[in-house]
Each structure stands twice: as structure tokens, then as C-alpha cells.
Amino acid sequence: MPHPLDSFFAPKSIALIGASRDIEKIPGRLLSMLRKNEYPGNIYPINPNYPDIDGLKCYASIVDVGVPIDLAIVIIPARAVVGALEQCAAVGVKNAVIISSGFAEEGGYSAAMQDQIVAIAKRSGMRISGPNAEGFLSEVQKVAATFSPTVDVKPGHVPLVATTRRIAIVAQSGGIGFAIKHRAKALGVAVSYCVSAGNESDLGAGEFLDYMVQDASTDVILLFIEGIRDVDKFLVAARRAAEVGKPVIVTKVGRSGAGERAAASHTASMAGWSAAYDAVFAKYGFIVSNDLDEAVTIAAVLTTSPLPKGDRVAVLTVSGGAGIWGADTVSMQGLRVPELSPAIQNQIKQWMPSYGAAGNPIDVTAQGVSSGGLQKTIDLLDTSDEVDAILVVLSLSSEVRMWFKEAELKPVISAQNKPIVFYSYTLPSLFARTELAKSGVVVLSGLTHVGVAMRRLVEVANFKLAPPAGRATLPLRDLSAHLQSATLSEFDSKALLRDAGIAMPDEMLVTARDELDAAVARAGFPLVMKIQSRDIQHKSEVGGVRVNITTKGEAFMAYGALLDNARKHRPDAAIQGVLVGPMAKKGVEIIVGTLTDKTFGPLIMVGLGGITTELFRDVIYRPAPVSAEEASAMLGALKAAPLLDGFRGAAKADVAALSRLISEVSVLAAQHAERIAEIEINPVLVHAEGLGVTIVDALVVRKV
Amino acid sequence: MPHPLDSFFAPKSIALIGASRDIEKIPGRLLSMLRKNEYPGNIYPINPNYPDIDGLKCYASIVDVGVPIDLAIVIIPARAVVGALEQCAAVGVKNAVIISSGFAEEGGYSAAMQDQIVAIAKRSGMRISGPNAEGFLSEVQKVAATFSPTVDVKPGHVPLVATTRRIAIVAQSGGIGFAIKHRAKALGVAVSYCVSAGNESDLGAGEFLDYMVQDASTDVILLFIEGIRDVDKFLVAARRAAEVGKPVIVTKVGRSGAGERAAASHTASMAGWSAAYDAVFAKYGFIVSNDLDEAVTIAAVLTTSPLPKGDRVAVLTVSGGAGIWGADTVSMQGLRVPELSPAIQNQIKQWMPSYGAAGNPIDVTAQGVSSGGLQKTIDLLDTSDEVDAILVVLSLSSEVRMWFKEAELKPVISAQNKPIVFYSYTLPSLFARTELAKSGVVVLSGLTHVGVAMRRLVEVANFKLAPPAGRATLPLRDLSAHLQSATLSEFDSKALLRDAGIAMPDEMLVTARDELDAAVARAGFPLVMKIQSRDIQHKSEVGGVRVNITTKGEAFMAYGALLDNARKHRPDAAIQGVLVGPMAKKGVEIIVGTLTDKTFGPLIMVGLGGITTELFRDVIYRPAPVSAEEASAMLGALKAAPLLDGFRGAAKADVAALSRLISEVSVLAAQHAERIAEIEINPVLVHAEGLGVTIVDALVVRKV
């Protein structure tokens, strides 16, 4: 299916605006890179100062070219860019990539020039990447529209290619994008595209991601972002990637205060709050990696492996210590390294000396290699139903010796039933990489990264896109009457939630002493009483809460005391009254909340209540709304999940009821995102299975 | 000062028992390696089949050599080894390293041969390394007593050396040991020694560690272990390393079930329980690393950096995205990346274009490099008191261009006031490594590893060896009367602890109904009653605990109910009586315990009590005994530490009293390690500062 960016990534003709004869400088290097990488289309250099460059006719202006141009690469001083783009638009150039810098990243007048670029794109329909971009590389189409030194072609260099499947790289930072490409290619991982987004005046990372998701030559996507600007396009692309099952490995920087500070100053983007990004990534099954080598290792494993059917790993080695290390590493990632059955062990033992080990890790020993045991064990494990993946741990530093014969290894790798991952504890030699590439093997060199990658592979295999929240979850209601005052009390908040359709405990606001009898009768003993005021945020701190009241006398004393305390601590607070309700039955204390992220809008959060949430930061976020199924998956991702599952002989908690509540709250936040900034239900008590949940306290915060 | 292993690591003469002319096989390779690495002493090949080898006279037997031999390298079939060693001992050979395998790792008769080797060492005083060892390399002394391919010298190869300080590698696995060496040297980190321990018949990893700790040519030690056998020597060496401040980076494998399974089968060693290893490592300030590249990165940073005075990092880059990534990475490791003062920012801004960033991360931009801004900023930051370390984030992939001039960089690096760490996001070229090595710079390539290394540097700087537990902590008492029965009840356990000198609550064991009045009077209300029986482990599960009893009537009813419940649930249990004591005041719930590790003996453990310990595995171990100071440091290392420090407005807990208790319990466990296997105090309630602690429940488990 054609994509609007086809002519951007596979242009039939390129105009190079600002072409130069000086290949030491960036403008000159661009032409040289295009030609060295054997761009097959026509190139039109544009520069009024030359009649020709490097054998190509050079034009004074784009208007002189006279043929249709798919892509203009613009590398001229910033002040000349807008004029050049106007000319491009006038002659119908389809796409432009602006390498020039000096726009939004400088602020002031320079930022205004970027606004003009946006306007040109909107008006003309010409698609524009950059400014301040490092351009892109299409390996498939042989388009090196970049000055990155990493795309330079050295005479006589034979590229290392071990994979048939390809990765695409989409990076807001060109430096990082091409560094990822550089490292991936050094491992022998084939690349389809590498594109840097720059200032994203028109084309953004989200739209580039969308291109890679639909691109048939791309199997795995690596995404490096500081902050997403084209959020809607990004979310569409993310969902599509999840739906078609194309893995996306994402690095999001600007996670720390310092990182965010720089992201704001450097890229002229508002760095998003990372929890929201992580929530979105989790929803769509993106693989988050904060390390370049780790990301590339995951990509290498994904491009060379079928998805595993389970989490059982065989670790195969020729060195005992290294095998143990391999087993430890995958175990620490939560994968299993099961002891093999006696039947398999006996088979393997035929192929190794007596001091080998067949239990798993399997150490066939160096002697086991020469006798063919290593290869035979790989063959056996690949067809065994006792393991789901194989980690081969070797020394591949030799520049002359190879443990494998291509004729034996290649057929197994080509038809592999499960991931077969190769790690060398010595630094792998180029010889070993090259020899093993012939069999389709990428040699990996960072053990922890390998363990993480094998774990991610299992997660990708298990990922299911959660169904959306159903329309029937919570009918849309007009809640504006509840959102008149600037702040809401617990009573106000609960009234809003009740009107929204969320089940709340039966409580009464007592506004005068003579109403207390009726309230006590309705609540029954034991009961709880709480002061209500829109001016008092923390009721406990003003002595505003009395729990476990068991007699009418206590209730009347408490009523007086609550009002007295409030008056004493907060004489200026307007008191609504005292909320009287039954004490909640016991249950697991959970906090459910929503908040609004500046990039992605409403998020739903769930965590274990009480002090633990804060101490162990055990909370899970997702973009709102979520279905009850997705809410249930959120609960499963909590470290405290066992508490809900009958911990230490306790009854299982009513996870179904809690999941429904989370879904309802999330739908409410999404429905009223324009008016509601935050909802906090803290705590909700989750009772035993079948007994539901009780909302103890709640707060709704209006948008200002 | 001379060390007993001097003649092992710096032999004046070497006999090569099993020398061969065939350099394709291991025996032949050993001679070739020795000579290629320019061993300066005399080599005496021993083999009855040759008159000479490679120009050296060859002897039929060691007894024919007739000159003193410092080191015999033994590479002959296993069955001939014992005889050859007897001859070595007879002629006074000082040391032997046995490369031959086929001993303990095979079991049976082969293992018995290893016992004979041990006997020869003991009897003769000859020190023996191996069997099944890969030998060692002394770079300083030019002794390549190993067949490892990694010590092969390629003609014309100029080694990359960036550091003047050197690392020593001690590894139980030769494959891993020499792989560490291989990777370290590829970075330009100088090596003093690399030694593999093999089966450790006589010389073990502990004694090798001891050598490296005292060795003047070694600055940092890398240790790879599966399980320590010479525990006493190891502990002496570990303490000495901590005392002299020589950093030890340790990798301990066999951490997972699978890893331990293989460690047991492969190396014929009992793999220790890793928590005990980690406790010992923590005590002596060892740097634990589970990844080879990470360990080497830490070593590289330690050999090139002075220790930082604090945790403030400046991140300096020429690429915005990479700088943010760097800042995120060190921040995630708990280091600070403070915004620089306006004064410093203004200075830096002179050296960069307007679109650079000076806040920190500092992006001088590519243009800032050509104008000298990068170098000037390094100079400025090195003398600034606003940061304690500098992380330089660059692309160093070019094979022709270099960002720095040696004349400018070398003087700063030679006199650097703080760590200046170089990371390249593209794969560093050999050209860049070589050029920067001239200034003493190691180029690092794994960002997460760099972040971890910088964090470890701060930890090394802050490490203080804890003072030992004083003799006065707990006087040694005869507790044997308490350890007569096979199992101890809570009452028995508390009696033992009380007699040992640990303050216990005032409780009474009521063995007959008519004693209850007195017990109630003594305890006062509210009180708690608990069934006591050596046959009942979990009192709660048999309805054996009643808390918060407030009247005499309740107490009598509880007494009857506790006995009834016990009889109903455990009719066969012998009942001691009912323990009556006051309800404890509120406090933070803590668990304190001791257990016995098969390698290191008694350990003390502390964690947050209640469900959290199990859910979040928030516990800290140390070898027992510990001083109160060390106990206090253990508490500080808990994730739950804020709970003791006045969490959310609560009073600070009595950490001093808790630390004293931990110290006392640890001393008790150490004093009676022969008789007591475990002590568990769960929970102890820690009251507000000055109000002490209350032991609620306790259990002592006898050794069987």
C-alpha cells in the first residue's frame, strides 16, 4: 500500500540546495555521500556560484531545474531557508529535508522563521523534515540524505550482514540515531532506514514511526525520543505497531531533572513527564531500553529469532564458569534454566568427555567441540520440547579458528524453531563475526544485555494489546454542577463520583447537630465521622477524623470535637459539615488515581496504599481510559500483586471489582478531561472475592 | 616486603614438564607463549622424548636439571602428575602450576589423585596451583605461564596502553579470567597479573587475592569466583584490601539455582549461598558486578581517576541528545547533575554558539569544539568546586579526526583533580583510542556501565571499614543448659536470650490456672497471652495467640481457649504453658535474625517486619558479629530506612537501641556458632527515640 512518505524515503529525484565542491564541509559532503552510497536517481545540485559540481550540472535555483523533484535537501544559511522553500513549493517539490540549523533551538527571530516553515508546509502540502536535522539514510533505496560520517563508504570495505530481517531507526537526535545505526551494523544487523527528526517543523517522530510500521522492509523499529510533538500520529502508529506485531524498542531521554532541563533548552520541545511515556509504551508493548548497546542487542535478537513459546532457556557452553554466568544472567531476568531430563542429558553426554556437564547449563567442554558435540547439542535442543530458547556461550576471539562449520550450522539457523543466541565472553573477532554471519548468526558481546534481550523476547511473545474500555463502562453524564467551586471537599468529590455512576458507600453529611441521630441510625455502628470543608485539604492534620465510633454518646462527642478542632486549627475555613458513614470492612488498601499529562492527557494510576507506595514506588500508570481487563493487567504488574492473590493464607481479594472500579475511574477522567485534572481514591479497600470494594476517601481536583 | 608467592609470580627459572615441539597442542604452546612474551629467566623443558626443543636443551626429568627451579609448569597426562610432583618436591622446586586436567572435576579415582597433590604440598612446602588451571600471566615480570590464546603476541602489534595504574585479575575460571584481561587490554587498561585458580588443590583464590592486595604494581583487583575454598585467607586478604584502600571488583557466579547446580557439578566446589558472599563483599567494600563489560568499565574508571569528593557530575557533550542521555544515566545511578552557577555558565557560554547549552548537561556543540570550547570547559570544570566529576560524551568513531590535542589534554589529565570520564556513543575507533591513550584517557563505550562505574567511584570514596564489635558488647556465657532440647519454644528462646544478656520484656510462663492471677497482676493491662510448646512452630495457626486483653475475665477465658485450641489442633503436642506479658507499645516493626552460611558461618540479617520483607525482599545481611555502628549502617541500607527516620511526620525511631540489639544478637550468634544455627526476632518493635525497643517474639534454632 502506498504511503504519503514514499516519495520522501524513496525519491526518484533529489535537489541539493546549497551543494558545494568543498567535501570537507557539510554541504559538499552531502553530495559525496549520496553518490558514494550509489543513489540511483537523478541529483540536481543548486548553487548560483558553480556551473557544475563533480561532473553534475549545477543550477542557480530550484526554479531552473525544470523537472519534478521528489526531495529537496536544504543546506544553506538559516536566513535563506524560507525563501528557498517558497521556491520549492512554487515548483511543486514534494518533500524537503532541512539540514540547516538556527531555528527554534535558538529562540527569538530564529524561532519565528521555523513558524514560517510550518506555514509553508501547511499551505503547500510539501512535507518538510527538520530544520536542524541530520537527514536520513535509506539502505533499501540507497538514499544517503545525510552528512553523518557513519554513512561514509570506505573503499574495499565489505559490510558485515548477518540478518535478513532489518531494523529501522527513528531518532529525534541525529547523533544518536546514526550511532545506533553504526553499532547495529558493526554487529551485522541489517538496516532499512535511519532517520533523524530534528526540530520537527512538519514531519515528526510519530509520522516517521508510522512509516516504519507499515514498511515491508522493516521488521524491528528502534525509536529514540526526547519528547513527542506529533502525539496523535505517534499514538496511531503505536497502536498499529501493536496490532501488526512489529516490535518497537524505545529509548526516551529527559527522565531526570537534569535531562529534562537540557531537553527543554536544547530541542525547544517540552520534555514530557516520563511516567506518562512509560505508560503509553507499556500499553502498546513497546520495549523500553535506556542503554544503546542493550537496545541494539535486543534488536539483534529480535531480527534473528522466532518468538519463544515459553521462558525456559538452555545455556550451552564450552567453559564451565562462563556457562554458570550465562545461567545466572538469564535467571536474574526471570527466565528459567530447567534441569534437562535424563533422556536428553544421556544423549548429550555421548558427545562430551566425562568432566563435562549436561544438566543445564550444558558444558560440552573444548573437547566436546572438536568431537562435534557443540553442534549436535544445538541441533538436539532446537527440536527439544524441554526448552524454549538456547543461549550459546563461547569464546569467539580467535582470528583464525572457528567452532562451527557453515554447512552444519546454517541449515539449523535458517530453520530454527526457537531463539538461538550467541554470546562471546572474549571480545569477538571480526573473523568470527564474519564467519558466523554466513550462517545468519549475530555474535553478541554484552552478557547482561543478552539476558535482558532474551527476557524481552518472551515479553514480546506474551504481549497482548488490551481491549479498549467499552462504551457501557460509564455512561457520559453532565457533571458540571459538581465543578462549580474551585476546590472540592471529600463530600463534593464523592457526590461527583456517585453521580458519575461509581458505587460509593452510604454516607450522610450532617450540617446541624439535630441531624446526627438520623445519620447514626443510617450508618450503624461502628461508624466514622470526618469534618468536611473545601478549605481543609488534610483532615487528619486538623484532628478532623474519628474512626471506630461505637456508641451514640461517642458520636455526639466526636461531632463537637471535630467542629472545635476545625475552628481551632483553621478558623477561616468554611465548614460544610461532618460526614458520617459506616466503618469499612477490612480489605487490602489500594490507591487509585488519575492525573493529566501535558503530552498524553489523562492517565490512570494504581498502587498499594499506605506507606509502601511511597517507600517502594510500587505504582503502575496507563493512559486513560482502560478496560477492566487492562486494569487487571496493571494490578498484575504491581510488585505488591501477591497481596491481592491470597498472600500468606489470606483470602483472595476481589480483583474483579477493583478492576471494574479502576476502569470506571479511568473512563470518567477521559470523558471529562477538559474539566477534571485529578481524581484520587485513597484508599479503596478491596475485600475478599465476591465482597467488592469500599471507597474510603476520595478527592477530585478541577482543572484551572 | 617479600611475599611467599613472589617466587611463584616472578620465578627466576621455569621447568616446563611435558614440553613439546608441537606448537599446535597446548604443551607446545606453553613454551612458545613464554618465549614470545620475552620471559627473562631460564627455561628448562622436560620431556624424555626430545634432546632439545626450539633451541633449548630438553631434560628427561626434573631431577636432571641440576639447578634451583622456582616454578614448574606441569602439562602431562593426569596419571603422571603425582609422580612428577614428587620429583619436583625432592629436588626442591619452589612452586608448581598444574595445567593438566582430570582430577577433582572428574570425581572418583581422579579426585583421589588431587588429594595426593594436596598431601605433597603440605608435606614438602612446595606451593601448587591447579590442577585444571589455565595458568597465569605476569605482565610486569613477563611470565606467560599459560596456554590462553589471549596472551599470544602478534608480530608488529603495538599494545594499547592508556593507564599507568594496573589491574590484577584473579579468576577461578581461566576462560573468564583471560577474557577479562582481553577486554581490559582492548580498552588500554594496563594489567599487572592475570591468574586462574583451577581446582585449587593448594593455592586458592583467597591467597592469590592476598598477593595482589600487597603487590605494589597492582592498583585495582578484579576477582571472578564461583565459590571460595580458602575462606580464612580470603577474609584476611579482603580485610587488608579494605584497610589499604585497594579496590576489589568482584563477580560471584552460581547465584541462580541453575548456576549453583553447575557450580557444584563443574568445579567440584560447594557453591556458597550468594547472600553470604554479598554480605562479606559489602563488609569489605568490594564492588560487586555481574557483568563483564561493567566490571572492566569500573576497573578502567578506577585506574584513571582520583576518588571524587562528592556526587555532583558535570555532563559535557557536543550532541544535545547524547548529553541528556548521559545526564539521565548518571542521575538514575543516584548521582547529582546540578545546574551550574550563572558565573560558570557565563564563562562557558563564551566558548560556544548561542544554540549551545551551559546549564548542565553542557552542550558546547560541534562548533564549540573547533573554537577550543570543549577543552577549555574541561579545564574549567576540573578546577571548579561546583562538580566532583566530569562525564564527557562524544562521538569518537572517526578514524582520522580527533577532537583533542595531546598538548592540551595530557597536562589536564595528568594532574586531574577529579574523575574525567570519556564515553563515545558511536563505536570508538582504534585511532581515537590510540590518540587519547597518549593523554592517559580510556574511551568507554557502554553508557549504563559508565554510570554504574561513576556511582561506584563515589561509593569507594565514601566507604569506611566498620569497627569490629567490641568485646564488651555481650560477655560470653555458658548457654548449654538452654540448648538441651531439640527444638526451642518462644519461652525457651527468650530465656536463652535473656541469660545471654539481651534485654527481654517481663513475661511469665503460666503452667497452671492458679498462677494466672499473679501473672496478670505483673503484666498489667492490656496484655497478651501465647501458648508455649516445643512442638508448635506457628502459634497463630493453632489459635495460640490472644492480644489486647483488657480484663481479668478475658484473661481467664483466653487461658482456657488457648489450651483448648492447642489440644484440638495438635493433640500430640507437649504444652509448656501460656506466656503472659504486657502488650508492647507501638513501634516500627523490624525483623532481626541470624543464620549460618556453610562458607562464611554466622550471618546477621535485618529487615522491615511484616509482609513487606517478603514482598520487596528488603533485607540486609552482614557476617556476624557486627558493631552497633555497622548495624546502624545496615539499617541505613534498607529501602525502608525512611520509616525509621521520622517518616511522614512520625517520631524518629530509636535506631541507636535497635543497632545495639542487632550488634548483641550478632555477637551471640558468633560466640555460639557451634551450637546455635539460627536466631529469629520477629518482630522487634522500635519505639520513638529514647524509648528503646521491645522484642515481641523470638526463636532460637539449635544446630543439629
Interface residues (C-beta under 8 A of the other chain):
Chain A: S101 G102 E105 E106 P149 T150 A171 Q172 S173 G175 I176 F178 A179 H182 R183 A186 F224 E226 T251 V253 G254 R255 S256 G257 A258 G259 R261 A262 A263 S265 H266 T267 N290 D291 L292 D293 E294 V315 S319 G320 G321 A322 G323 I324 W325 A327 D328 T329 S331 M332 V337 P338 E339 S354 Y355 A357 G359 N360 P361 D363 S395 S397 S398 Y425 T426 L427 S445 G446 L447 T448 I611 T612 E614 L615 F616 D618 K639 A640 P642 L643 F647 R648
Chain B: S101 G102 E105 E106 P149 T150 A171 Q172 S173 G175 I176 F178 A179 H182 R183 A186 F224 E226 T251 V253 G254 R255 S256 G257 A258 G259 R261 A262 A263 S265 H266 T267 N290 D291 L292 D293 E294 V315 S319 G320 G321 A322 G323 I324 W325 A327 D328 T329 S331 M332 V337 P338 E339 S354 Y355 A357 G359 N360 P361 D363 S395 S397 S398 Y425 T426 L427 S445 G446 L447 T448 I611 T612 E614 L615 F616 D618 K639 A640 P642 L643 F647 R648
